[in-house]
Amino acid sequence: MQATSKNKGSIRRKIYLLLFIAFAGLIITACVSTLTIVSQDALVTPGDSAHMVIALQWSEINYDRNDRQVVGICVPKSWNAARNTSMTYTSDVGNGKLVVIPDGITEPSTGLSYPTAMMNKFGIGPNYINDMEWVVFWTDNKLFAANQTTVNGTIRISIKTGEDYLSFKPGYAMCEDEDGLSDENSGYYQSQFGTCMEVIGNDLTVDVQDFCNPQIGPAEPSSSTLDDIITIKYNGNLDTSALKNQANIYFCAKAFTTTGDSIEVCQPSAQTQLTPFDIKQWRIDFWPKKFFNVPDGVELKQLQYYFIDQAGTLKTGYGNTDAPFKYTFKCK
């Protein structure tokens, strides 16, 4: 009986030792990183530059490191941020520029490009229109940080905006190029989304795309031609009419051409019926040229649309009013 007790004690000590080693390994190898949004423009005129400042901090706990710091931003696709962004850094271990990560460089934990890996990891955050992209930069040089040190850095971002009137919540993310977005241990990467930034001018007749707040009938993408696939969604959770309680929802639209003509498709049918994808939410995906039977050589300027029931007696417009939703064709 005594031998059995000794054996149990020995096994128990081994288990404790293994647990201690595993726990110590997590502590030793953990890389602690933090990202703080210091400032961000609240209102920008379309075509001007938006400015953001973020602070980074990273600690090297296990060994000396010589890495590039990787910074991603999530902004509207129409900004073409890869071409229109200037990003600089100052830090305890050096100053310089951040440049777009070259094609062919992959995020180490997934083998995907950094923009794809960040979109998969962080998505579009609290934004409601899926017409955003992650654009990812890294420091122009590797930055050395000695073991058991903490480095502080500041990133200054300037992006020339597009001409679209919109509001959205920018996203920011950071990691080191050696670790990437690995979940092996905690603290390898950080991400945050900022408050709503408005990019709006003085022309009150221009439609504003609101990424910040849920919309009844948003259209994606924001920039397209009649040859692109358009997705239009109906969010019945925001509709105050009885339409949201109907089993079948239909798309009722009028397309306006650049020559001043219009083409209407507003008859409940298999072509115009929306598909449910969530609780009281529906969508329709269509190719405008085919959907409206647009003749060759004719271009579309704008869509005006409603959501209706099968009988055509219930109709929902913009903001629960009689006004139509509007979608303007533009290619950026």
C-alpha positions as CSV (number, residue, x, y, z in Angstrom):
1,M,0.0,0.0,0.0
2,Q,2.9,2.3,0.8
3,A,4.6,1.6,-2.6
4,T,1.3,2.5,-4.3
5,S,1.2,5.8,-2.4
6,K,4.8,6.6,-3.4
7,N,4.0,5.9,-7.0
8,K,1.0,8.1,-6.9
9,G,3.0,10.9,-5.3
10,S,5.7,10.5,-8.0
11,I,3.1,10.7,-10.8
12,R,1.5,13.7,-9.2
13,R,4.9,15.5,-9.0
14,K,5.5,14.8,-12.7
15,I,2.1,16.2,-13.6
16,Y,2.7,19.3,-11.6
17,L,6.1,19.7,-13.2
18,L,4.7,19.3,-16.8
19,L,2.0,21.8,-16.0
20,F,4.5,24.2,-14.6
21,I,6.7,23.9,-17.7
22,A,3.8,24.4,-20.0
23,F,2.6,27.4,-18.1
24,A,6.1,28.9,-17.9
25,G,6.5,28.3,-21.6
26,L,3.4,30.4,-22.3
27,I,4.7,33.2,-20.2
28,I,8.2,33.0,-21.7
29,T,7.2,33.0,-25.3
30,A,4.3,35.4,-25.1
31,C,4.8,38.7,-27.0
32,V,2.7,41.4,-25.5
33,S,1.5,44.1,-28.0
34,T,-0.9,46.9,-27.6
35,L,-2.5,49.4,-30.0
36,T,-4.1,52.7,-29.0
37,I,-6.0,55.1,-31.2
38,V,-4.5,58.5,-30.3
39,S,-6.5,60.7,-32.7
40,Q,-8.7,60.4,-35.8
41,D,-10.4,63.1,-37.9
42,A,-14.1,63.2,-37.3
43,L,-15.0,65.2,-40.5
44,V,-13.2,65.3,-43.8
45,T,-14.1,66.9,-47.1
46,P,-14.3,64.4,-50.0
47,G,-11.0,64.5,-51.9
48,D,-9.0,65.9,-49.0
49,S,-6.8,63.8,-46.7
50,A,-7.9,62.0,-43.6
51,H,-5.5,61.9,-40.7
52,M,-5.1,59.3,-37.9
53,V,-2.5,58.7,-35.2
54,I,-2.1,55.4,-33.4
55,A,0.3,54.4,-30.7
56,L,2.0,50.9,-30.6
57,Q,3.8,49.2,-27.8
58,W,5.5,45.8,-27.9
59,S,7.5,43.9,-25.4
60,E,10.1,41.3,-26.1
61,I,10.0,38.7,-23.3
62,N,11.9,35.7,-24.5
63,Y,14.8,36.8,-26.6
64,D,16.2,39.7,-28.7
65,R,14.1,40.3,-31.8
66,N,14.7,42.1,-35.0
67,D,11.3,42.4,-36.8
68,R,9.2,44.6,-39.0
69,Q,6.2,46.0,-37.4
70,V,3.1,45.4,-39.5
71,V,0.2,47.9,-39.5
72,G,-3.1,47.3,-41.3
73,I,-5.9,49.8,-41.9
74,C,-9.5,49.0,-42.8
75,V,-11.1,51.7,-45.0
76,P,-13.6,52.0,-47.9
77,K,-12.4,50.3,-51.1
78,S,-13.2,53.5,-53.1
79,W,-10.3,55.3,-51.4
80,N,-7.7,53.1,-53.2
81,A,-5.7,53.4,-49.9
82,A,-2.8,51.3,-51.2
83,R,-1.9,54.1,-53.6
84,N,-3.2,57.1,-51.6
85,T,-1.7,56.5,-48.1
86,S,1.3,58.0,-46.4
87,M,2.4,56.4,-43.2
88,T,5.4,57.2,-40.9
89,Y,6.6,56.1,-37.6
90,T,8.7,57.3,-34.7
91,S,9.8,54.8,-32.0
92,D,12.3,54.2,-29.2
93,V,14.3,52.0,-31.7
94,G,14.2,54.1,-34.8
95,N,12.1,56.3,-37.1
96,G,11.0,55.9,-40.7
97,K,8.2,55.1,-43.1
98,L,5.8,52.2,-43.5
99,V,5.3,50.9,-47.0
100,V,2.7,48.6,-48.5
101,I,3.7,44.9,-48.0
102,P,4.9,43.7,-51.4
103,D,2.8,41.1,-53.4
104,G,3.9,37.6,-52.6
105,I,4.6,38.2,-48.9
106,T,2.3,36.0,-46.8
107,E,1.0,36.1,-43.2
108,P,3.0,33.3,-41.5
109,S,0.3,31.6,-39.6
110,T,-2.1,31.2,-42.5
111,G,0.0,31.4,-45.7
112,L,-2.5,34.0,-47.0
113,S,-1.7,37.5,-48.1
114,Y,-1.8,40.0,-45.2
115,P,-5.0,41.8,-46.4
116,T,-6.8,38.5,-46.8
117,A,-5.6,37.2,-43.4
118,M,-6.7,40.4,-41.7
119,M,-10.1,40.4,-43.4
120,N,-10.6,36.8,-42.3
121,K,-9.5,37.6,-38.7
122,F,-11.1,41.0,-38.1
123,G,-13.7,41.5,-40.8
124,I,-15.2,44.9,-41.2
125,G,-15.8,45.3,-37.4
126,P,-18.8,47.4,-36.5
127,N,-19.4,48.7,-40.0
128,Y,-22.6,47.7,-41.8
129,I,-21.7,47.9,-45.4
130,N,-19.3,45.3,-46.7
131,D,-17.5,47.5,-49.1
132,M,-14.2,47.9,-47.2
133,E,-10.8,46.5,-47.4
134,W,-7.7,45.9,-45.3
135,V,-4.6,47.6,-46.7
136,V,-1.4,46.4,-44.9
137,F,2.0,48.1,-44.4
138,W,5.2,47.3,-42.6
139,T,8.2,49.3,-41.4
140,D,10.7,50.0,-44.1
141,N,13.4,48.5,-41.9
142,K,13.5,45.8,-39.2
143,L,13.4,47.2,-35.7
144,F,15.7,45.7,-33.1
145,A,14.3,45.2,-29.6
146,A,16.4,43.6,-26.9
147,N,15.1,40.9,-24.6
148,Q,13.1,42.1,-21.6
149,T,12.5,45.5,-23.1
150,T,9.3,47.4,-24.1
151,V,9.3,49.6,-27.2
152,N,6.9,52.5,-27.7
153,G,6.1,53.8,-31.2
154,T,3.7,56.3,-32.9
155,I,2.2,55.8,-36.3
156,R,1.0,58.8,-38.3
157,I,-1.4,58.1,-41.2
158,S,-2.6,60.4,-44.0
159,I,-5.0,59.0,-46.6
160,K,-6.4,61.0,-49.6
161,T,-10.1,60.2,-49.5
162,G,-12.3,59.5,-52.5
163,E,-15.0,61.8,-53.7
164,D,-17.9,59.7,-52.3
165,Y,-19.9,61.1,-49.4
166,L,-19.8,58.4,-46.7
167,S,-19.4,57.7,-43.0
168,F,-17.5,54.7,-41.6
169,K,-15.5,53.4,-38.7
170,P,-11.8,52.9,-39.6
171,G,-10.1,49.7,-38.5
172,Y,-6.5,49.4,-37.3
173,A,-4.4,46.3,-36.6
174,M,-0.8,45.5,-35.7
175,C,1.5,42.5,-35.4
176,E,5.2,41.6,-36.0
177,D,6.2,40.0,-39.3
178,E,7.7,36.9,-37.6
179,D,4.6,36.2,-35.6
180,G,1.9,37.5,-37.8
181,L,-1.6,36.8,-36.6
182,S,-0.8,33.6,-34.8
183,D,-3.1,32.5,-32.0
184,E,-0.5,30.1,-30.6
185,N,0.0,32.5,-27.6
186,S,-1.9,35.6,-26.5
187,G,-0.7,39.1,-27.3
188,Y,0.9,38.5,-30.7
189,Y,-1.5,41.0,-32.4
190,Q,-4.0,43.7,-31.6
191,S,-6.9,45.4,-33.5
192,Q,-9.4,48.2,-32.9
193,F,-12.0,50.1,-34.8
194,G,-12.4,53.8,-34.3
195,T,-15.4,56.1,-33.9
196,C,-17.4,57.1,-37.0
197,M,-15.6,59.3,-39.5
198,E,-17.7,61.4,-41.8
199,V,-16.5,62.3,-45.3
200,I,-19.1,64.8,-46.4
201,G,-19.1,68.0,-48.4
202,N,-21.5,70.9,-48.9
203,D,-23.7,69.5,-51.7
204,L,-26.9,68.4,-49.9
205,T,-28.2,66.6,-53.0
206,V,-25.5,64.0,-52.9
207,D,-26.4,60.7,-51.3
208,V,-24.4,59.7,-48.2
209,Q,-23.4,56.1,-47.7
210,D,-23.7,55.3,-44.0
211,F,-21.4,52.4,-43.0
212,C,-21.8,53.3,-39.3
213,N,-25.5,52.7,-38.7
214,P,-27.7,49.8,-39.9
215,Q,-29.7,50.7,-43.0
216,I,-33.0,49.3,-44.3
217,G,-31.8,48.9,-47.9
218,P,-28.1,49.2,-48.4
219,A,-26.4,48.4,-51.7
220,E,-22.9,47.0,-52.3
221,P,-20.4,47.8,-53.6
222,S,-20.5,51.5,-53.5
223,S,-18.6,51.9,-56.8
224,S,-19.7,49.8,-59.8
225,T,-20.9,49.9,-63.4
226,L,-23.9,48.1,-65.0
227,D,-21.5,45.2,-65.7
228,D,-20.8,44.5,-62.0
229,I,-22.9,42.3,-59.7
230,I,-24.8,44.4,-57.2
231,T,-26.1,43.2,-53.8
232,I,-29.1,45.0,-52.3
233,K,-30.3,44.0,-48.8
234,Y,-33.5,44.6,-47.0
235,N,-33.3,44.8,-43.2
236,G,-36.9,44.2,-41.9
237,N,-35.7,44.7,-38.3
238,L,-35.5,48.5,-39.1
239,D,-38.8,48.7,-41.1
240,T,-41.8,50.1,-39.2
241,S,-44.3,48.9,-41.8
242,A,-46.1,45.5,-42.1
243,L,-43.8,44.5,-45.0
244,K,-41.3,43.0,-42.6
245,N,-43.8,40.4,-41.6
246,Q,-44.4,39.1,-45.1
247,A,-43.0,35.7,-46.2
248,N,-42.0,37.0,-49.6
249,I,-40.3,40.3,-50.3
250,Y,-39.7,41.7,-53.8
251,F,-37.4,44.3,-55.4
252,C,-39.1,47.2,-57.3
253,A,-36.7,49.4,-59.2
254,K,-36.3,52.0,-61.9
255,A,-33.0,52.4,-63.7
256,F,-32.1,55.8,-65.2
257,T,-29.8,55.9,-68.2
258,T,-27.2,58.6,-69.1
259,T,-29.4,59.5,-72.1
260,G,-32.4,60.5,-69.8
261,D,-34.5,57.4,-70.4
262,S,-35.7,55.0,-67.6
263,I,-36.3,51.2,-67.4
264,E,-38.6,49.9,-64.7
265,V,-38.7,46.4,-63.2
266,C,-41.4,46.3,-60.5
267,Q,-43.4,43.1,-61.0
268,P,-43.3,40.4,-58.3
269,S,-41.6,37.4,-59.9
270,A,-38.8,34.9,-59.4
271,Q,-36.5,37.5,-60.9
272,T,-37.3,40.2,-58.4
273,Q,-37.8,38.1,-55.3
274,L,-35.3,38.5,-52.4
275,T,-33.7,35.6,-50.7
276,P,-33.8,35.4,-46.8
277,F,-30.3,35.2,-45.2
278,D,-31.0,36.1,-41.5
279,I,-33.8,36.9,-39.1
280,K,-36.1,39.4,-41.0
281,Q,-33.3,40.1,-43.5
282,W,-33.3,39.5,-47.2
283,R,-31.0,40.1,-50.2
284,I,-31.0,40.2,-54.0
285,D,-27.9,39.8,-56.1
286,F,-28.2,40.8,-59.8
287,W,-26.3,41.9,-62.9
288,P,-27.9,45.3,-63.8
289,K,-27.3,45.0,-67.6
290,K,-29.3,41.7,-67.7
291,F,-31.7,42.5,-64.9
292,F,-32.9,45.7,-66.7
293,N,-32.3,44.4,-70.2
294,V,-30.1,47.4,-71.0
295,P,-29.3,47.7,-74.7
296,D,-25.7,47.6,-75.9
297,G,-24.0,51.0,-75.8
298,V,-26.4,52.4,-73.1
299,E,-25.0,53.2,-69.7
300,L,-26.9,53.5,-66.4
301,K,-26.7,56.5,-64.2
302,Q,-28.8,55.7,-61.2
303,L,-31.2,53.2,-59.6
304,Q,-34.2,54.2,-57.5
305,Y,-35.9,51.3,-55.7
306,Y,-38.4,50.1,-53.1
307,F,-39.2,46.9,-51.4
308,I,-42.7,45.5,-51.9
309,D,-44.9,42.6,-51.0
310,Q,-46.3,40.0,-53.4
311,A,-49.6,42.0,-53.9
312,G,-47.7,45.2,-54.4
313,T,-49.7,47.0,-51.8
314,L,-47.0,47.3,-49.1
315,K,-44.0,49.4,-50.0
316,T,-41.0,50.5,-48.0
317,G,-38.7,53.4,-49.1
318,Y,-35.7,55.2,-47.7
319,G,-35.9,55.8,-44.0
320,N,-39.4,54.4,-43.8
321,T,-40.7,57.2,-46.1
322,D,-42.2,57.3,-49.5
323,A,-38.9,58.4,-51.0
324,P,-37.0,55.7,-53.0
325,F,-33.6,54.3,-52.1
326,K,-31.0,55.6,-54.5
327,Y,-27.9,53.9,-55.9
328,T,-25.6,55.9,-58.2
329,F,-23.3,54.1,-60.7
330,K,-19.7,55.1,-60.6
331,C,-16.4,53.4,-61.3
332,K,-13.4,54.2,-59.3
